[in-house]
Structure formats: C-alpha cells, structure tokens
Amino acid sequence: MRPDWDEYFLQIARQVASRATCPRASVGAVIVLNRRILTTGYNGAPAGTQHCSDVGCLMVNDHCLRTTHAEANAIVQGALHGIALQGSALYTTHQPCIGCTKLLISAGIVRVFYERPYTDTLAAMLLAEAGIASTRLVAPDAGEMLSIEVGP
C-alpha cells in the first residue's frame, strides 16, 4: 500500500533515526519543503567527537549532554550546505524539546509533525506562540495515519 506524504516522510525519519549514536533514544528528523527533502539529522555527538555508543553518555540532570539532538543536526546540515529552511516542515520521530523548538522557530520552520510525544509544555507553548502548527502523527492498528493537531 502506498503511504501518504506524511507517512512517507515519517518513515524516512524513522530510518534516519537508525543512525543515532546515543543509546538513550534513537531520534530522526527530516526537513521538507514542497514535498522535497532538504536535510536530515539524527541524535549523536558533534562531528569529530566521541559517540555515546563508544564512550558512554555524559549525563547531567537526567539529560545526555554529549549528544546533539536530531532536529538541531538537521538544521546544522542546512547551515553547512547553504540550504535555506524558511517555510519548510519538520518530520521527526519525537516531539521537539524546548532547545530544538527555539532553533526550529529561528530557522523558519512553519510546521512540525512528530510521532512520539515528549512532555515539554514550554516547547508546545512556544510553538503555538510562534504560530507554528504542530501535529502528532499516529498509526492505528490498521496502518493508516491519523493526524492530531496540537498547535495553531
């Protein structure tokens, strides 16, 4: 069965997540404009530094500080390669945290699609304040995607 566009990009985000190097979570992100992939990112250590999977996580207050989040890495890929992200949409396996939310807003992302919720009410509030639509994509047992609007 042919997936719709939302399921297609979410499937790609899941595949991107398979490259993650922090064992705490495998997160993938895909930034899309006009149904074309601009950049991808997964959570892992900054380029040239050791990965959590090799040397362990650097934990502070129950957060790994060694890893860069998938959404931030997708934005960085745009910056490194001169790809404008203004007006694009993000598909990610996990709802963005507050730090990534601020980056997404500043990068000009206008829509966020995610699969797994992450309890960060401040991030959700900031997305709404910025007028960025946020949608949770849920696959029911039948396999067809459902969208749950959670933002403007």
N, C-alpha and C positions, 0 to 999 in steps of 0.2 A: 504494500500500500504506500502510495506516495505521500510523504509528510507535507503539511502546510509550511509556510515560511518560518513561522515561529518555532515549530518543532524541528525543522531543518537546522536553524541556527543554534538552537539549544542542544541538539545532538552534536554539533560541531564543538560547542563549548564543553560538553562532557568529554569529548575526545581530547581536546586541548588540556583538560584537567589531568589526563593520564600522564602528562609530563611533569606534574608537580613534584617538588622535592622536599616538601615539609610533610612529615608523616601525620601531623595533627589534622590536616584536611587537604583534600585534592580539589582545588578550585580552578575553573577555567572561565575565560572571558573572551568574547568576540565582539568587536565594534563594527557596525554595519551601517552603510549609507546607500539608500536606493537599492536594497537587496544585494549589495556587493560588500564583501568582507574587506575592511580597511586594515585592521590589525587584530592580533590575538595576544593573549597573555595567560600565564598560569602562575601560581604562587611558588616562589623559590627564592633562593639567595641572590643578591645582586651579582651581576657579571663579574667574574674574577675572584669571587669569594667562595668559601666552602659551603656546601649544601647541608641542610639539617639532616638529610638522609645519610650523609657521610660522617658528620661530627656531632650531631645532636642539635636539638633546639636550644635557643637562647631565651629562656623563659623569664619574664618579668610580669607580675600581676596576672598570671594565667594566660599571657599572650606571648607568642614567639616573636622576638624582635629581630631574629636573623633573616626571616623571610620577607619578601616584598609581595604584596597581595596581587592577585591576578588582574584586577581592574587597573591598578596602578601600572603594572607591567604592560598592559595593552595600551595605555595612554603614553607610556615612555616609548614604546615602539613607534607610535605616530611621531613623537618628537624626534627620535633618532633618524627617521627616514623621511622627514618632511611631509608627513601626511596630515592634512587638516581634518579634525574630527568634528568641527562645528556642524550641528544639525543632525548628527548621527544617533544611532540607538545602540545600547549595550545589551548583549545577551550573556548571562552568567549563571553558573550553577548554584551560587549562593547570593543571597541578598547582600548588597554592599554595606560595609561598616561606615562609620562616620568619617574616617580619614579618606576612604575611597570616594565617598559621596561628595566631599568637598572638591576632590580632584575632578570628578565627573562633571560637576556643575561648572567649574572653571574651564574645563576643556570644551564646553559647548554641547555635551551630550543632552539630547532632548527627551529621551525615552529610555526606561530601564525595564528589562524583562529578566526575571530570575526564577529559579526552581525551588530552592530550599530557603525557607525564612531564617533570618538571623535577627534575634531580638535586639534591635537598636532603635528605640523610638526617636532619638535625636536625629539619626540619619533619615528616617522616614519623614520627620517634620521638616528637615532642611530641604529634602527633595520637593516636598509639597510647596514650601515657601518659594522655591526657585521656579515653580511651575512645571516641574519635570514629572511626567506620568510614570508611574511605577506599577508593573503588572506581574503578579505571580502566575507562572505557567504550571499547571497541574495536569498530570497524565492519569486519568482514571483507569480502572482495570481494563476497559475496552481498548485503550491505547490512543484514543482521540484526546487532543489537548483541550483543556479548559483554561480560560483566562479569568483571573480575579483581579479587577482594578483595585489598587490600594492607594493610589495617589490621584492628583488632579487630572 
